[in-house]
Amino acid sequence: MQKTVRLLAIEKIIGEEIISTQEELIKKLQAGGIDCTQATLSRNLRQLGVARVPDGAGGYRYSMPGSTVTSSAPFKMNIVPVIRELVEAQGLMVIKTFPGNASNTAFYIDGAGRYEIAGTIAGDDTILVIPRDGITNGQLHACLEIIPPGIHEQIKQK
């Protein structure tokens, strides 16, 4: 469970701040109450697909892939409007979509390559999201909010 929290924190920090070194990132994690060794951080950065890119000032900064979904899926789509409901069921999650949209939505979720999600199974209007061992429903919700931002807001409106 600590790993998932750490991965989400790394992703958030790199997405919101300019981080040039692993030492800076370790300090930010520690400030958030997450202890991490340099070796563990290095493995986590590799797992997340983080790269060092020019910062425009002669140095480098860490960067998340432009869009994890775009890099692994052949197209970009907005799946939020087709999602009708999220249902938690014994550590799993069921996503209900409008008829005919579950397969594309599951493909998009799988294509995000998120560590938290082991895989999905889709029918016509229902997706079973299977989290990895140790992933809580709260972490799964946070992960789903990253893949298609606005998913929870969409469901509240219905």
N, CA and C of each residue as an Amber inpcrd file, in Angstrom:
protein
   474
   0.8290000  -1.1840000   0.0000000   0.0000000   0.0000000   0.0000000
   0.8770000   1.2530000   0.0000000   1.9600000   1.2560000   0.7300000
   2.8660000   2.3990000   0.7770000   3.3820000   2.7240000  -0.6210000
   3.6270000   1.6880000  -1.4380000   4.1450000   1.9020000  -2.7800000
   3.1590000   2.7010000  -3.6180000   1.9040000   2.3540000  -3.5500000
   0.8930000   3.0600000  -4.3380000   0.7920000   4.5140000  -3.9070000
   0.7950000   4.7470000  -2.6170000   0.7480000   6.1140000  -2.0950000
   1.9650000   6.8860000  -2.5970000   3.1280000   6.2460000  -2.5550000
   4.3630000   6.8760000  -3.0120000   4.2920000   7.1890000  -4.5170000
   3.8150000   6.2280000  -5.3260000   3.7110000   6.4440000  -6.7660000
   2.7800000   7.6130000  -7.0840000   1.6500000   7.6650000  -6.4060000
   0.7120000   8.7750000  -6.6300000   1.3290000  10.1040000  -6.2090000
   2.0720000  10.1040000  -5.1030000   2.7160000  11.3310000  -4.6290000
   3.7990000  11.7850000  -5.6120000   4.5920000  10.8510000  -6.1170000
   5.6310000  11.1960000  -7.0910000   5.0020000  11.8220000  -8.3230000
   3.9520000  11.1940000  -8.8050000   3.2560000  11.6850000  -9.9870000
   2.7120000  13.0990000  -9.7590000   2.1450000  13.3190000  -8.6080000
   1.5700000  14.6330000  -8.2840000   2.6610000  15.6910000  -8.1870000
   3.7480000  15.3850000  -7.4940000   4.8380000  16.3550000  -7.3150000
   5.4510000  16.7280000  -8.6600000   5.7630000  15.7190000  -9.4700000
   6.4000000  15.9880000 -10.7620000   5.4480000  16.7400000 -11.6900000
   4.1560000  16.4600000 -11.5800000   3.1830000  17.1450000 -12.4090000
   2.9630000  18.5930000 -12.0250000   3.2070000  18.9390000 -10.7570000
   2.9040000  20.2790000 -10.2730000   4.1250000  21.1730000 -10.0730000
   5.3210000  20.5650000  -9.9440000   6.5080000  21.3490000  -9.6300000
   7.6550000  20.9960000 -10.5630000   8.6270000  21.8920000 -10.6390000
   9.8370000  21.6100000 -11.4060000  10.8270000  20.9380000 -10.4630000
  11.1190000  19.6840000 -10.7510000  12.0260000  18.8880000  -9.9400000
  13.2120000  18.4900000 -10.8180000  14.4270000  18.8310000 -10.3830000
  15.6140000  18.5730000 -11.2000000  16.4100000  17.3540000 -10.7680000
  16.3150000  16.9940000  -9.4940000  17.1280000  15.8740000  -8.9980000
  16.2950000  14.9330000  -8.1360000  16.8090000  13.7330000  -7.9930000
  16.1490000  12.7790000  -7.1060000  16.1920000  13.2590000  -5.6620000
  17.2580000  13.9560000  -5.2950000  17.3610000  14.4770000  -3.9270000
  16.2200000  15.4540000  -3.6400000  15.9190000  16.3360000  -4.5980000
  14.8000000  17.2680000  -4.4340000  13.4920000  16.5150000  -4.2540000
  13.3110000  15.4960000  -5.0700000  12.0730000  14.7200000  -5.0190000
  11.9530000  13.9710000  -3.6960000  13.0540000  13.4160000  -3.2130000
  13.0400000  12.7200000  -1.9160000  12.6540000  13.6950000  -0.8010000
  13.1880000  14.9170000  -0.8450000  12.8470000  15.9160000   0.1740000
  11.3640000  16.2730000   0.1300000  10.8070000  16.4100000  -1.0880000
   9.3750000  16.7110000  -1.2280000   8.5270000  15.5590000  -0.6850000
   8.9510000  14.3340000  -0.9780000   8.2210000  13.1720000  -0.4620000
   8.2740000  13.1480000   1.0590000   9.4530000  13.3900000   1.6210000
   9.6040000  13.4010000   3.0700000   8.7450000  14.4880000   3.7080000
   8.6610000  15.6390000   3.0340000   7.8160000  16.7280000   3.5490000
   6.3500000  16.2910000   3.5840000   5.9790000  15.3750000   2.6970000
   4.6190000  14.8490000   2.6780000   4.4480000  13.6070000   3.5380000
   5.4910000  13.2630000   4.3160000   5.4000000  12.1250000   5.2190000
   5.7030000  10.7800000   4.5850000   6.3710000  10.7920000   3.4370000
   6.6960000   9.5400000   2.7420000   8.2020000   9.3590000   2.7230000
   8.6870000   8.3180000   3.4080000  10.1090000   8.0080000   3.4120000
  10.4250000   7.1030000   2.2390000  11.5750000   7.3660000   1.6110000
  11.9320000   6.6250000   0.4110000  13.4400000   6.6850000   0.2180000
  14.0480000   5.5690000  -0.1440000  15.4760000   5.5750000  -0.4550000
  15.6650000   5.9850000  -1.9080000  16.8920000   6.3490000  -2.2540000
  17.1930000   6.7420000  -3.6280000  16.9880000   5.5690000  -4.5770000
  17.3650000   4.3730000  -4.1610000  17.2180000   3.1920000  -5.0200000
  15.7350000   2.9090000  -5.2990000  14.9060000   3.0120000  -4.2840000
  13.4650000   2.7970000  -4.4590000  12.8760000   3.8730000  -5.3590000
  13.2770000   5.1160000  -5.1350000  12.7840000   6.2140000  -5.9600000
  13.1770000   5.9970000  -7.4240000  14.3860000   5.5750000  -7.6580000
  14.8490000   5.3280000  -9.0180000  13.9940000   4.2670000  -9.7060000
  13.6850000   3.1850000  -8.9920000  12.8170000   2.1290000  -9.5450000
  11.4190000   2.6760000  -9.8230000  10.8970000   3.4760000  -8.8940000
   9.5560000   4.0440000  -9.0650000   9.4960000   4.9910000 -10.2560000
  10.5290000   5.7940000 -10.4500000  10.5680000   6.7100000 -11.5910000
  10.5590000   5.9340000 -12.9020000  11.3210000   4.8440000 -12.9270000
  11.3600000   4.0000000 -14.1230000   9.9920000   3.3780000 -14.3780000
   9.3520000   2.8910000 -13.3240000   8.0390000   2.2660000 -13.4420000
   6.9910000   3.2490000 -13.9560000   7.0650000   4.4920000 -13.5320000
   6.1100000   5.5110000 -13.9550000   6.4200000   6.0660000 -15.3460000
   7.5920000   5.7280000 -15.8830000   7.9670000   6.2330000 -17.2050000
   8.4480000   7.6720000 -17.1780000   8.9250000   8.1120000 -16.0130000
   9.4000000   9.4800000 -15.8620000  10.7100000   9.6460000 -16.6360000
  10.8400000  10.7890000 -17.2990000  12.0540000  11.0720000 -18.0630000
  12.6290000  12.4100000 -17.6130000  13.9230000  12.5860000 -17.8650000
  14.5470000  13.8820000 -17.6240000  14.5530000  14.6170000 -18.9530000
  13.9980000  15.8070000 -18.9460000  13.9010000  16.5990000 -20.1700000
  14.5410000  17.9660000 -19.9390000  14.9920000  18.6190000 -21.0120000
  15.5710000  19.9620000 -20.8540000  14.5580000  20.9140000 -20.2230000
  15.0530000  21.7480000 -19.3250000  14.1540000  22.6840000 -18.6470000
  14.1030000  24.0580000 -19.3110000  14.8590000  24.2330000 -20.3910000
  14.8640000  25.5060000 -21.1010000  15.8600000  26.5060000 -20.5540000
  16.5170000  26.1650000 -19.4570000  17.4880000  27.0680000 -18.8380000
  18.8590000  26.4100000 -18.7480000  19.1000000  25.4160000 -19.5760000
  20.3980000  24.7420000 -19.5770000  20.4800000  23.5560000 -18.6470000
  19.4210000  23.2800000 -17.9370000  19.4060000  22.1440000 -17.0200000
  18.3720000  21.1120000 -17.4470000  18.0470000  20.2380000 -16.5160000
  17.0550000  19.1940000 -16.7870000  16.0430000  19.1610000 -15.6640000
  14.8840000  18.6310000 -15.9840000  13.8340000  18.4360000 -14.9810000
  13.1540000  17.1100000 -15.2650000  12.4880000  16.5620000 -14.2430000
  11.7360000  15.3260000 -14.4260000  10.3890000  15.6530000 -15.0510000
   9.9440000  14.7490000 -15.9110000   8.6750000  14.9540000 -16.5950000
   7.9400000  13.6250000 -16.7200000   6.6460000  13.6650000 -16.4350000
   5.8040000  12.4950000 -16.6550000   5.5950000  12.3670000 -18.1580000
   5.3310000  11.1670000 -18.6340000   5.0280000  11.0390000 -20.0560000
   3.9090000  12.0110000 -20.4190000   3.9790000  12.6110000 -21.6010000
   2.9970000  13.6150000 -22.0370000   1.5830000  13.2090000 -21.6920000
   1.2240000  12.0120000 -22.0270000  -0.0430000  11.4250000 -21.6370000
   0.1480000   9.9260000 -21.7410000   0.1030000   9.2640000 -20.6060000
   0.3180000   7.8210000 -20.6200000  -0.6790000   7.1510000 -21.5440000
  -1.9110000   7.6370000 -21.5530000  -2.9370000   7.0420000 -22.3930000
  -2.6070000   7.2360000 -23.8620000  -2.1710000   8.4420000 -24.2280000
  -1.8680000   8.7160000 -25.6220000  -0.7250000   7.8510000 -26.1150000
   0.2640000   7.5910000 -25.2600000   1.4170000   6.8360000 -25.7160000
   1.0950000   5.3690000 -25.9500000   0.1170000   4.8140000 -25.2700000
  -0.1600000   3.3970000 -25.4540000  -1.4520000   3.1320000 -26.2160000
  -2.3360000   4.0950000 -26.2810000  -3.5640000   3.9330000 -27.0660000
  -3.3880000   4.6600000 -28.3920000  -3.9380000   4.1120000 -29.4710000
  -3.7340000   4.7300000 -30.7720000  -4.5300000   6.0160000 -30.9810000
  -5.3980000   6.3630000 -30.0620000  -6.1900000   7.5740000 -30.2040000
  -6.4700000   8.1600000 -28.8390000  -6.9030000   9.4140000 -28.8420000
  -7.2600000  10.0740000 -27.5840000  -8.7700000  10.2600000 -27.6030000
  -9.4010000   9.9050000 -26.5120000 -10.8470000  10.0570000 -26.4610000
 -11.2660000  10.5380000 -25.0890000 -12.4170000  11.1530000 -25.0240000
 -12.9700000  11.6090000 -23.7580000 -13.9910000  10.5760000 -23.3090000
 -13.6110000   9.7650000 -22.3200000 -14.5040000   8.6990000 -21.8750000
 -15.4630000   9.1480000 -20.7750000 -15.2200000  10.3120000 -20.2140000
 -16.0340000  10.7600000 -19.0830000 -17.5280000  10.8220000 -19.4110000
 -17.9570000  11.3690000 -20.5520000 -19.4040000  11.4790000 -20.8030000
 -20.1420000  10.1420000 -20.8980000 -19.4610000   9.0480000 -21.2000000
 -20.1560000   7.7700000 -21.3590000 -20.2670000   6.9890000 -20.0560000
 -19.6070000   7.4510000 -18.9970000 -19.6430000   6.7430000 -17.7150000
 -20.8540000   7.1950000 -16.9160000 -21.6580000   6.2030000 -16.4900000
 -22.8940000   6.4940000 -15.7560000 -22.7640000   6.2840000 -14.2610000
 -21.9380000   5.3010000 -13.8690000 -21.9080000   4.9340000 -12.4510000
 -20.6320000   4.1700000 -12.1240000 -20.1320000   4.3330000 -10.8950000
 -19.0290000   3.5440000 -10.3500000 -19.5700000   2.7940000  -9.1380000
 -19.3550000   1.4880000  -9.1050000 -19.8540000   0.6770000  -8.0040000
 -18.6960000  -0.1190000  -7.4180000 -18.4880000  -0.0010000  -6.1070000
 -17.4650000  -0.7890000  -5.4240000 -18.0690000  -2.1240000  -5.0310000
 -17.2910000  -3.1980000  -5.2390000 -17.7900000  -4.5330000  -4.9150000
 -16.6490000  -5.4250000  -4.4510000 -16.5000000  -5.6210000  -3.1550000
 -15.5160000  -6.5080000  -2.5430000 -14.1090000  -6.3100000  -3.1070000
 -13.6310000  -5.0710000  -3.0580000 -12.2820000  -4.7690000  -3.5180000
 -12.1640000  -4.5680000  -5.0130000 -13.2220000  -4.8070000  -5.7460000
 -13.2380000  -4.5920000  -7.1950000 -14.0610000  -3.3430000  -7.4820000
 -14.0600000  -2.9170000  -8.7350000 -14.9080000  -1.8010000  -9.0990000
 -15.6190000  -2.1270000 -10.4040000 -16.8770000  -1.7760000 -10.4520000
 -17.6730000  -1.9430000 -11.6590000 -17.9750000  -0.5430000 -12.1810000
 -17.6800000  -0.3420000 -13.4660000 -17.9950000   0.9260000 -14.1180000
 -19.1320000   0.6570000 -15.0890000 -20.2060000   1.4030000 -14.9400000
 -21.3440000   1.2600000 -15.8460000 -21.3030000   2.3980000 -16.8490000
 -21.4200000   2.0340000 -18.1350000 -21.3830000   3.0160000 -19.2190000
 -22.7000000   2.9680000 -19.9850000 -22.8520000   3.8570000 -20.9180000
 -23.9720000   3.7580000 -21.8320000 -23.7320000   2.5640000 -22.7480000
 -24.7800000   1.9030000 -23.2110000 -24.6140000   0.7120000 -24.0580000
 -23.6610000   0.9520000 -25.2400000 -22.7920000  -0.0370000 -25.4630000
 -21.8500000   0.0130000 -26.5690000 -20.5560000   0.7480000 -26.2860000
 -20.3780000   1.2610000 -25.0640000 -19.1940000   2.0630000 -24.7420000
 -18.2110000   1.3990000 -23.7980000 -18.5510000   0.2540000 -23.2380000
 -17.6900000  -0.3640000 -22.2340000 -16.3530000  -0.8190000 -22.8220000
 -16.3670000  -1.4130000 -23.9820000 -15.1350000  -1.9390000 -24.5740000
 -14.1120000  -0.8380000 -24.8360000 -14.5440000   0.2570000 -25.4630000
 -13.6230000   1.3640000 -25.7340000 -13.1210000   2.0020000 -24.4440000
 -14.0090000   2.1300000 -23.4670000 -13.6230000   2.7200000 -22.1920000
 -12.6120000   1.8320000 -21.4790000 -12.8240000   0.5240000 -21.4700000
 -11.8800000  -0.4090000 -20.8460000 -10.5350000  -0.3690000 -21.5650000
 -10.5680000  -0.2970000 -22.8880000  -9.3340000  -0.1990000 -23.6750000
  -8.5530000   1.0450000 -23.2720000  -9.2330000   2.1450000 -23.0940000
  -8.6110000   3.4080000 -22.6930000  -7.9980000   3.2880000 -21.2940000
  -8.7470000   2.6910000 -20.3600000  -8.2540000   2.5130000 -18.9910000
  -7.0320000   1.5940000 -18.9870000  -7.1060000   0.4710000 -19.6950000
  -5.9590000  -0.4430000 -19.7710000  -4.7560000   0.2380000 -20.4230000
  -5.0150000   1.0420000 -21.4380000  -3.9410000   1.7190000 -22.1550000
  -3.2080000   2.7530000 -21.3220000  -3.8170000   3.1770000 -20.2160000
  -3.1600000   4.1460000 -19.3490000  -1.9450000   3.5410000 -18.6650000
  -1.9100000   2.2160000 -18.5660000  -0.7520000   1.5470000 -17.9820000
  -0.5250000   1.8520000 -16.5140000  -1.5860000   2.1130000 -15.7840000
  -1.4540000   2.4390000 -14.3650000  -1.1000000   1.2100000 -13.5440000
  -0.1810000   1.3950000 -12.6110000   0.2480000   0.3080000 -11.7410000
  -0.9130000  -0.2410000 -10.9200000  -1.7960000   0.6300000 -10.4750000
  -2.8730000   0.2300000  -9.5620000  -3.8560000  -0.7560000 -10.1890000
  -3.9730000  -0.7320000 -11.5090000  -4.9690000  -1.5530000 -12.1960000
  -4.3150000  -2.7530000 -12.8630000  -4.7080000  -3.9550000 -12.4080000
  -4.1720000  -5.1810000 -13.0120000  -4.7870000  -5.3940000 -14.3860000
  -6.0470000  -5.0260000 -14.5560000  -6.7050000  -5.1750000 -15.8460000
  -8.1880000  -4.9040000 -15.7510000  -8.8440000  -4.9910000 -16.9050000
 -10.2860000  -4.7800000 -16.9660000 -10.9250000  -5.8810000 -17.8010000
 -12.1900000  -6.0910000 -17.5560000 -13.0000000  -7.0040000 -18.3660000
 -14.2470000  -6.2140000 -18.7420000 -14.5550000  -6.1750000 -20.0430000
 -15.6710000  -5.3410000 -20.4970000 -16.7470000  -6.1460000 -21.1920000
 -17.9750000  -5.7410000 -20.9500000 -19.1310000  -6.2520000 -21.6800000
 -19.6270000  -5.1450000 -22.5880000 -20.9170000  -5.0490000 -22.7660000
 -21.4910000  -4.0150000 -23.6210000 -21.5780000  -2.6710000 -22.9060000
 -22.0330000  -2.7170000 -21.6310000 -22.2000000  -1.4790000 -20.8820000
 -21.6380000  -1.5580000 -19.4630000 -20.8030000  -2.5750000 -19.2110000
 -20.2560000  -2.7780000 -17.8750000 -18.7910000  -3.1640000 -17.9630000
 -17.9820000  -2.5780000 -17.0780000 -16.5530000  -2.8880000 -17.0070000
 -16.2390000  -3.3360000 -15.5870000 -15.5050000  -4.4260000 -15.4710000
 -14.9830000  -4.8630000 -14.1870000 -13.5310000  -4.4100000 -14.1320000
 -13.2080000  -3.5520000 -13.1740000 -11.8460000  -3.0680000 -12.9850000
 -11.2360000  -3.8810000 -11.8510000 -10.1250000  -4.5460000 -12.1450000
  -9.4760000  -5.4090000 -11.1670000  -8.1970000  -4.7280000 -10.6820000
  -8.1850000  -4.3100000  -9.4120000  -6.9850000  -3.6550000  -8.8880000
  -5.9220000  -4.6860000  -8.4990000  -4.6930000  -4.2390000  -8.4210000
  -3.6080000  -5.1130000  -7.9450000  -3.7840000  -5.3610000  -6.4490000
  -3.1250000  -6.3840000  -5.9490000  -3.1630000  -6.6940000  -4.5220000
  -2.7130000  -5.4760000  -3.7170000  -3.4110000  -5.2100000  -2.6410000
  -3.0370000  -4.1350000  -1.7290000  -3.5660000  -2.7630000  -2.1200000
  -4.2520000  -2.6540000  -3.2360000  -4.8000000  -1.3660000  -3.6640000
  -6.1850000  -1.2070000  -3.0500000  -6.3830000  -0.1010000  -2.3440000
  -7.6770000   0.1560000  -1.7060000  -8.6430000   0.7860000  -2.7020000
  -9.9150000   0.7990000  -2.3470000 -10.9060000   1.4510000  -3.2040000
 -10.6010000   2.9390000  -3.3440000 -10.1340000   3.5630000  -2.2650000
  -9.7770000   4.9820000  -2.3280000  -8.6490000   5.2250000  -3.3230000
  -7.6510000   4.3640000  -3.3180000  -6.5450000   4.4990000  -4.2640000
  -7.0190000   4.2500000  -5.6890000  -7.9420000   3.3190000  -5.8480000
  -8.4880000   3.0340000  -7.1690000  -9.2820000   4.2320000  -7.6930000
 -10.0470000   4.8710000  -6.8030000 -10.7810000   6.0810000  -7.1970000
  -9.8030000   7.1840000  -7.6140000  -8.7220000   7.3630000  -6.8460000
  -7.7260000   8.3900000  -7.1810000  -7.0810000   8.0920000  -8.5310000
  -6.7970000   6.8370000  -8.7740000  -6.2080000   6.4160000 -10.0390000
  -7.1580000   6.6970000 -11.1960000  -8.4150000   6.3410000 -11.0350000
  -9.4000000   6.5710000 -12.0930000  -9.5830000   8.0680000 -12.3590000
  -9.4450000   8.8820000 -11.3460000  -9.5770000  10.3270000 -11.5360000
  -8.4040000  10.8820000 -12.3450000  -7.2690000  10.2240000 -12.2840000
  -6.0990000  10.6490000 -13.0610000  -6.2610000  10.2670000 -14.5290000
  -6.7850000   9.0830000 -14.7910000  -6.8980000   8.5980000 -16.1760000
  -7.8560000   9.4880000 -16.9610000  -9.1330000   9.5780000 -16.5670000
  -9.9930000  10.5760000 -17.1940000 -10.4020000  11.6090000 -16.1450000
  -9.6620000  12.7160000 -16.0260000 -10.0270000  13.7190000 -15.0150000
 -11.4850000  14.1480000 -15.1660000 -12.1650000  14.2470000 -14.0360000
 -13.5530000  14.6840000 -14.0450000 -14.5590000  13.5590000 -13.9460000
 -14.0950000  12.3290000 -13.8200000 -14.9980000  11.1780000 -13.7950000
 -15.9660000  11.2600000 -12.6130000 -15.4780000  11.6200000 -11.4370000
 -16.3450000  11.6520000 -10.2620000 -17.3480000  12.8070000 -10.3390000
 -16.9250000  13.9240000 -10.8990000 -17.8290000  15.0580000 -11.0710000
 -18.9570000  14.6920000 -12.0350000 -18.6270000  13.9720000 -13.0830000
 -19.6080000  13.5270000 -14.0730000 -20.6720000  12.6620000 -13.4060000
 -20.2450000  11.7620000 -12.5430000 -21.1800000  10.8430000 -11.9000000
 -22.0720000  11.5780000 -10.8980000 -21.5200000  12.5870000 -10.2230000
 -22.3380000  13.3710000  -9.2890000 -23.4750000  14.0980000 -10.0090000
 -23.2360000  14.5090000 -11.2480000 -24.2250000  15.2730000 -12.0030000
 -25.3880000  14.4220000 -12.4720000 -25.2180000  13.1090000 -12.4820000
 -26.2790000  12.2320000 -13.0230000 -27.2470000  11.8250000 -11.9470000
